[in-house]
Amino acid sequence: MTSLPISLTVNGHRHELKVDPRVTLLDLLRERLEFTGTKKGCDRGQCGACTVLVDGKRINSCLALAVSHDGAEVLTIEGIAHGEELHPVQAAFIAHDGFQCGFCTPGQIMSTLGLIAEGQAGDDPERIREGLSGNICRCAAYGGIVEAVLEAQKNMEAQKNMADTATTEARRRTAA
């Protein structure tokens, strides 16, 4: 089979690749680009372990052909921390024991990021459970996961408000 050229930005870094048109985004990430944080669970789109964000939207990367995302921006679990500083969602998962064996955790965290970005998390635990229903945790850490989502969302909103306030103050000082 002929390889096709594609270009992806993964975690902020551009990759120019030639891929077999049958290769999934999951296999490309794990096997060619060595982003092994994204897990291969069921390989059928039913468990959510392979969740990544593509152009800001959460997808099951095991169901997506890599060539269909030519030019896309892909965010994996490896790309969300800032150096040694954990992303607020990662920190909340740790604080609330939102993981046990850890296998589903990358997909849970990426799905949480998508859920919050979509404005679908809210403050209702049942709504969060529904929003994350495509992600299975075989260890049943769901209580901790829901608490982690609630805390992460609150912390992310606080960070955004602080950044907005700092920007407003900087503009005020510049205008004066």
N, C-alpha and C positions, 0 to 999 in steps of 0.2 A: 504494500500500500504506500502511496506517496505521502510524504510528510508535508505539512502546511506550515508556513511561517505565521507566528502570532507574536504579539507584544502584550505583556501584562505588567502592571505595576503591583508588586506584592510588598506590603508593609513599607511602602514609600520608595522601593527600589525597582527600577525598570528592568525587565527581562525580555530579550529578543530570543525566541525559541523556534525550533522546527519540531512539530509534533504530529504524531499519527492522529488522524481525525477521530479515531475511536477512543482516545485517551480521555479519561475523566479529569476534571479539575482536581479532584482529590488525589488521584494517582500522580498527576503532574506536580502538585505541591509536595507530596511526600517523597516520591521516588526521584524526580529530576531536580527539584529545588531544595530538597531536604528540610522542608517545614513539617517535621513529624509531630508537632503538637496537635495538628488536625488529625483526628482518629478515624480509622476505618472500622466501623462497627458492623452493621448489618449489610452494607453495600447495596441497600434497596431503598434508602430514603425514609426509613421507618424509625430510626433511633435517635437521630440528631447529633451523633458523635462527630460528624464531619461538617458541622455548621461553620461557615465563614461568612464574612460580609463582602458582597460584590457590589461595587458602586453604592455602598451604604445600605444595601438590602441583604437580609440573611437568606442564605440558600443552603441546601444540602449538596455539598460539593461532589458527593458520590453519584449524583444524578445529572450533573452538568458536564457536558463535553467541553473540554478546555478551549477548543477552536471557537465555540459559540460565545466566548468571553474575550475575544481579541480586542485589545484596547482598554480593557476594564481595569479598575482599581480593586485589588483584593486585599482584605485585611484578615490576617489569621491571628491566633492567640499569641504568637511570637511578636506581633507588632503593636500590642496595646500598652505595654508598660513603657515608662520613660526612663531608660537606663535601669538603675536599681530600684526606682520608685514604681511600686505597683499601681496599676490602674485602680480607681475606686471600686470597680466591680470585683477585681481580683482580691483586693483587701477585704471587701465585705464577705466574699465567699469563705475566706480564711477565718474571719471574725465569727461567723455564724455556722461554722462547720458545714458549709454547703457542698461538701464532697466527702467521700469516704475512700473508696479505692482510687479515685481520681481519673478513671478512664473517660467518663462522660463530661468531666469538668470543663475542658476546653470548649466543647460544643455548647454546654450550658452557659458559659460565660459569654461566648460570641452571640448566642441567641438572646441573652439578657441585654447585651449592648444594642442589638437590633430592636428589641422590644421597647427599650427606653427611648431610643432615637425615633421610633415610630410614634411615640406618645401613647403607647398601648399599655404601659405598666400600671399606671394609676396607683391608688393606695389600697385597693381591694385585693386581699390575698387570693380570692377565687379567680379574679380577672388575671392575675399573674400566672396562676396555675394553668389557666386556659391558654394564655399567650405562650407558655413554654411547653404546652402539651405535646409538641413534636419532638421533645427531648426526653429520652428515657434515662432514668437513673436506676440501675439494677440494685443498688444498695439502699434505695428508698430514703435519700437525704433530702426529700422534698421540703420538709419544714424549714430546714436550714437554708435551702435555696431561696424559698419565698422571702424569708427574713433578710437574706443577703440582697435580694433585688430591691426590697423596700429601703434598706439602708443605703445601697449604692445610688439609687435614684435621688434620695435626699442629699447625699454628699455631692453628687454631680450637679444638682441644682444650686447648692450652696457655692460650689466652685465657680459656676457660671455667673451667679449673682455677684460674687467678689470680683471676677474679671470685668464684668460690665461696669461695676462701680469704679474700679481702677481706671478703666477707659474713659468714663465720664469725667472723673476728676482730672485726668491728664488733659483732656480736651478743654476743660474749664481753665486750667492753668495756662495752657497755650493761648487761649483766646484773651486772657487777661493782660 
